[in-house]
Amino acid sequence: MSDPTVTPGPITTDGPSTAADVLERILDDRHSCRAFTSEPVDEATIEKILRMAQRTASWCNSQAWQIDLVSGDATAAFGKALTDYVVSNDMRSDLPAPERYDGVYGDRRRASGYGLYSALGIERSDHDARARQMLENYRFFGAPHVAIITSDAGLGTYGAVDCGAYVSTFLAAASSLGVATCAQAALALYSDGVREHLGIPEDRLIVCGIAFGYADPEHPANAFRTERAELADVVRRHD
């Protein structure tokens, strides 16, 4: 597990290393950042992340994703508008939200939430503090940049799947360059507010957002890490 007190830089190697070694380190180091500094990512690095992510495989090479990239003063304005929208409107997402989290899925979800609140010193009974932390999603955890990922409505489920693959590649590409990220499904839960502020057309489905920038190494939220299931729990082999 990487040391959350160290500000990450681009992935480098001290000696001969295979591509698999580098990829494994990128995947091991990447985590969801929930507190960013205000330092912006330079344009050359952003473009490199976008070019790398653009190599994502997609169904019939449809490349379903489009990205609304928000930076600078526009990020703060978007965050304020979206937070105001969230506190005064009901949830409505373009894509169906999960109906429920049963069994192990509920266990993992609870462990993730409790782990974060514990790192932040928020008691389970402190509903006001939990609500304030929830709203940080809509301020993008202080990130200087946020990318909103949308798919063509006509591509349906497969377009959304392609966008999920794009997000995964974007996160890995950013991590390889020392840029912290947080994929945010929460933004899609208020699709109308996102669409209204950014002028996204109705024929684009809002899939999620990605907050990105540089991690605040002093913030307790960034000391928290989720666990991954054992392979035996997720893989069924048929030999």
Phi and psi in degrees as a GROMACS rama.xvg file:
@    title "Ramachandran Plot"
@    xaxis  label "Phi"
@    yaxis  label "Psi"
@TYPE xy
-70.7965  155.133  SER-2
-81.404  113.672  ASP-3
-70.2135  -9.80157  PRO-4
-85.7193  -6.29681  THR-5
-101.459  126.794  VAL-6
-70.6468  121.396  THR-7
-72.4745  150.359  PRO-8
-121.841  -175.844  GLY-9
-56.6634  144.901  PRO-10
-65.559  125.324  ILE-11
-129.921  166.482  THR-12
-127.366  148.444  THR-13
-91.2345  -7.9121  ASP-14
-163.806  -168.587  GLY-15
-55.2661  134.122  PRO-16
-151.784  143.21  SER-17
-83.2417  163.19  THR-18
-58.978  -36.3567  ALA-19
-64.2298  -38.025  ALA-20
-61.8018  -44.5375  ASP-21
-65.7622  -45.5243  VAL-22
-61.5934  -41.6694  LEU-23
-61.3021  -40.8548  GLU-24
-66.0333  -40.5545  ARG-25
-59.1976  -46.7487  ILE-26
-68.0958  -34.6408  LEU-27
-69.555  -38.1264  ASP-28
-78.0258  -29.5478  ASP-29
-66.6328  139.388  ARG-30
-152.053  166.735  HIS-31
-80.1396  114.219  SER-32
-83.568  129.732  CYS-33
-122.446  23.0786  ARG-34
-162.373  117.647  ALA-35
-112.676  156.157  PHE-36
-81.272  170.775  THR-37
-84.2963  -3.86172  SER-38
-64.5262  124.026  GLU-39
-76.8221  156.74  PRO-40
-85.4958  134.175  VAL-41
-67.9794  155.472  ASP-42
-61.3829  -36.0539  GLU-43
-64.2516  -39.7866  ALA-44
-68.8141  -42.3795  THR-45
-59.6312  -45.5912  ILE-46
-63.7902  -36.7611  GLU-47
-65.5367  -41.7438  LYS-48
-59.0246  -46.4803  ILE-49
-64.0107  -39.4474  LEU-50
-67.0169  -39.3978  ARG-51
-65.8155  -44.8052  MET-52
-64.1291  -29.6052  ALA-53
-66.0013  -13.7318  GLN-54
-82.6924  2.62317  ARG-55
-57.2976  136.482  THR-56
-69.4773  147.264  ALA-57
-147.011  160.119  SER-58
-61.4203  121.476  TRP-59
54.558  24.7589  CYS-60
56.4758  31.7003  ASN-61
-69.8966  -25.8973  SER-62
49.7628  61.5477  GLN-63
-63.6101  -21.867  ALA-64
-75.6301  145.203  TRP-65
-131.79  151.433  GLN-66
-124.347  125.625  ILE-67
-97.95  110.592  ASP-68
-100.407  122.362  LEU-69
-114.905  128.743  VAL-70
-141.55  166.856  SER-71
65.506  -145.222  GLY-72
-60.6663  -27.1311  ASP-73
-64.3125  -28.1442  ALA-74
-65.8677  -47.2098  THR-75
-63.4185  -40.7603  ALA-76
-64.4055  -41.2626  ALA-77
-64.4085  -44.5671  PHE-78
-60.8752  -41.7931  GLY-79
-66.5549  -45.147  LYS-80
-62.6279  -41.7521  ALA-81
-71.3962  -39.3604  LEU-82
-62.3422  -43.9652  THR-83
-60.9004  -38.5958  ASP-84
-65.5216  -43.9639  TYR-85
-62.7173  -40.4437  VAL-86
-75.8628  -9.3954  VAL-87
-125.034  6.78313  SER-88
-137.04  155.869  ASN-89
-79.026  158.44  ASP-90
-67.4946  140.518  MET-91
-155.778  117.779  ARG-92
-111.538  150.371  SER-93
-68.2962  -35.5337  ASP-94
-103.364  145.199  LEU-95
-61.1257  131.903  PRO-96
-76.0174  159.501  ALA-97
-55.2496  137.058  PRO-98
-69.17  -35.9351  GLU-99
-167.75  165.272  ARG-100
-119.652  94.6165  TYR-101
-91.4779  155.478  ASP-102
53.2171  -128.771  GLY-103
-63.6453  -28.7296  VAL-104
-68.1124  -39.7117  TYR-105
-66.672  -38.7536  GLY-106
-60.5291  -45.5466  ASP-107
-66.1466  -39.8258  ARG-108
-63.2914  -45.4613  ARG-109
-64.3896  -41.8142  ARG-110
-61.6513  -39.2615  ALA-111
-64.7321  -47.9491  SER-112
-64.5526  -45.7509  GLY-113
-64.8985  -37.4617  TYR-114
-63.1263  -42.7117  GLY-115
-64.9341  -48.9128  LEU-116
-62.8719  -35.5317  TYR-117
-64.3409  -43.2595  SER-118
-61.3185  -32.0287  ALA-119
-89.0632  -3.5896  LEU-120
72.9077  26.9192  GLY-121
-99.0726  120.91  ILE-122
-72.5652  151.803  GLU-123
-60.332  -30.0538  ARG-124
-83.8573  -7.87411  SER-125
-88.7813  80.8784  ASP-126
-67.7585  -31.3201  HIS-127
-65.8742  -44.3942  ASP-128
-66.3665  -37.7359  ALA-129
-64.3651  -39.776  ARG-130
-65.9158  -40.4905  ALA-131
-63.0303  -41.4055  ARG-132
-66.1401  -37.9564  GLN-133
-58.6535  -40.0948  MET-134
-67.0232  -19.49  LEU-135
-61.4418  -25.0747  GLU-136
-55.1325  -39.7921  ASN-137
-87.9935  -2.34424  TYR-138
-105.781  8.12455  ARG-139
60.5682  29.2637  PHE-140
54.7005  28.5813  PHE-141
81.8335  9.00893  GLY-142
-66.7755  145.398  ALA-143
-79.2864  -10.857  PRO-144
-137.969  146.518  HIS-145
-143.349  135.374  VAL-146
-108.889  126.206  ALA-147
-98.9028  124.516  ILE-148
-101.717  125.413  ILE-149
-126.286  158.955  THR-150
-128.247  153.239  SER-151
-66.3927  127.758  ASP-152
-57.9458  -33.6384  ALA-153
-67.9779  -16.7338  GLY-154
-87.0366  -8.32553  LEU-155
54.7737  -139.959  GLY-156
-59.5998  -40.0932  THR-157
-66.1799  -34.2836  TYR-158
-63.8758  -41.2  GLY-159
-65.8806  -39.0811  ALA-160
-62.004  -44.3507  VAL-161
-59.4887  -40.0455  ASP-162
-65.4708  -36.5765  CYS-163
-61.7221  -40.1663  GLY-164
-64.5859  -39.9841  ALA-165
-60.2825  -44.4761  TYR-166
-59.9324  -44.6576  VAL-167
-60.4481  -42.9063  SER-168
-66.159  -41.1346  THR-169
-58.8299  -45.9886  PHE-170
-61.6505  -43.9927  LEU-171
-67.4507  -41.3781  ALA-172
-61.8258  -45.3376  ALA-173
-61.5571  -45.2027  ALA-174
-60.6786  -37.6153  SER-175
-64.0343  -21.2982  SER-176
-105.048  10.6567  LEU-177
79.5951  16.8088  GLY-178
-101.365  129.375  VAL-179
-83.6592  151.956  ALA-180
-142.481  161.368  THR-181
-147.092  113.792  CYS-182
-73.4994  132.644  ALA-183
-127.395  94.3877  GLN-184
-68.1091  -24.9424  ALA-185
-56.0258  -32.3077  ALA-186
-65.9004  -33.6737  LEU-187
-73.2095  -15.3075  ALA-188
-71.2615  -13.7692  LEU-189
-125.504  57.7413  TYR-190
-56.3874  -38.7585  SER-191
-63.7324  -38.7943  ASP-192
-67.0025  -40.2831  GLY-193
-65.4991  -47.593  VAL-194
-60.8967  -44.0428  ARG-195
-62.9643  -44.4052  GLU-196
-70.498  -39.51  HIS-197
-96.4367  -3.88353  LEU-198
66.356  38.4035  GLY-199
-79.6689  129.526  ILE-200
-67.0764  158.003  PRO-201
-65.5222  -23.3538  GLU-202
-84.4712  7.02783  ASP-203
-108.237  127.22  ARG-204
-87.425  128.917  LEU-205
-81.5122  116.427  ILE-206
-92.8444  -48.9246  VAL-207
-174.354  -178.028  CYS-208
-126.21  165.051  GLY-209
-132.331  111.941  ILE-210
-81.6507  137.796  ALA-211
-150.609  155.811  PHE-212
166.088  -139.98  GLY-213
-118.374  134.85  TYR-214
-67.5143  141.923  ALA-215
-82.5899  107.38  ASP-216
-71.1217  -14.5956  PRO-217
-90.5164  -13.6608  GLU-218
-79.21  131.649  HIS-219
-62.4495  -24.9518  PRO-220
-60.8399  -27.8403  ALA-221
-86.6722  2.59409  ASN-222
-89.4834  -8.74244  ALA-223
-88.2354  136.886  PHE-224
-133.293  141.031  ARG-225
-84.9699  162.048  THR-226
-100.904  162.12  GLU-227
-116.348  145.344  ARG-228
-65.8175  154.663  ALA-229
-70.5434  150.908  GLU-230
-56.6535  -36.9889  LEU-231
-62.6912  -21.4101  ALA-232
-83.7514  -15.9778  ASP-233
-125.536  -10.3065  VAL-234
-114.714  125.574  VAL-235
-107.604  118.608  ARG-236
-99.8057  141.181  ARG-237
-128.524  91.6403  HIS-238
